[in-house]
Amino acid sequence: MSTTLQDLRAEFPALAGGLCFLDWGATGLLARSARAALTSYLDELESCPSGESTWMHARHHETREAARRELGALLNAPANTIGLLENTTAGLNAAVSSIRLQKGENVLLAANDYLAVATPWKHRAARDQIELRWVAPRDGRIEVDDLVSALDERTRVIAISTVGWTTGALLDLERLSAEVRSRGILLVIDAIQTFGVVPLDLEATPVAFLAVGGHKWLNSTLGAGFLYVHPNIAARHQPPYLGFLSGRAPRGNWGDWFADPRSRPDESIVFPNCGRSFETGGTPSYVGAIGLLENARLLRAVGSEAIGRAVSHLGGLLIAGLESLGLAVVTPKEQRRRAGIVVFNAPGGPEQEAAWIEALRTQRIIVSRRYCAGVGGIRVSIHGMNTAEDLERLLSALRSLRG
Ligand SMILES: Cc1ncc(COP(=O)(O)O)c(C=O)c1O
């Protein structure tokens, strides 16, 4: 039986309860199925039903593997390209630390990108005398042509988000990937703001690294995300750290090894060269893995294409509605340059925007205010579980506020 967008909406009880939630770009909501799976895990933790604690580890290693498989499938990538990590920052830091760079080489960054993208590179640049080149947006958009013009023979990496977090302008990742392929430049991508709502096929659009936090559009519990590592990159780049659970147990599985009198810490462990090896390799967050797995399953059941189409359509309706109210829209109007984020301005500027957000909140309409480098405004995040009625409710509230 196929899962429809209505079924997806029904997974979020708060929406049925009258919450007009348009803030998935900040923090998502927990789905019913994820809550049920988490509750059963908490029950297990409370009572150890198998009478064997090691069992709980083993069981949830399978959960983690299933999560890698489902997340990978959403990107058309095999499970072993995916490492489960705490958040986007952890994934980006693992990528940044594993790339070998020489003094004087350079990395391109977008001048309006999120801090998670810039921070690890600022640290690395100061430590290793790497040049950072900040590419300026045009009308809030980062254009592939501008990235290409900024690179030279010493450019090794472009580190960038798939969509502007304060503009909603979607990067043309397909073109960027094609442009850098022959130049040997690595793409380190932050996809937290598009994963699940903008379909991405990493076979067709290869990148070196792609990091995603699960707590926004993926509706996972907070503090759970993943890093994709391209197999050719994983073969050549060592993760910045290794933990035993990222390797293969020298004999049997880890449960067997712990109980074996021959076991010693100096035995050699084989670490596969794959995305999974970029995990911390210690006891991981099973809560996080359960949240990622259940929500990835849900999105896969509906299909990224169906969600993407719905989100584009709803974004178009919202933009038209905002313009008919005379409000300035920051986000590009063309469908192919938008994701799920639509940003607009109140005529009275940031102060009025803050007041409007508060007024909307009292009507149970949830949106955010976000700015970077002077560009931004009221940020509306539209997911596949939203409907035209949600947007009509927002527009009608804005009509009254506008007066
Ligand atoms: C583009 C982008 N990257 C990353 C993050 C969050 O990073 P992390 O998952 O490390 O908290 C956000 C959150 O707003 C974001 O908008």
The ligand as a Gaussian input file, in Angstrom:
#p B3LYP/6-31G(d) Opt

LIG

0 1
 C       22.536000      25.354000       6.940000
 C       22.554000      24.805000       8.338000
 N       23.526000      23.972000       8.700000
 C       23.573000      23.416000       9.940000
 C       22.614000      23.723000      10.880000
 C       22.644000      23.091000      12.224000
 O       23.869000      22.486000      12.489000
 P       23.949000      21.326000      13.585000
 O       23.171000      20.155000      13.035000
 O       25.373000      21.050000      13.714000
 O       23.337000      21.889000      14.815000
 C       21.595000      24.629000      10.554000
 C       20.594000      25.014000      11.579000
 O       19.930000      25.974000      11.543000
 C       21.558000      25.166000       9.243000
 O       20.580000      25.988000       8.884000

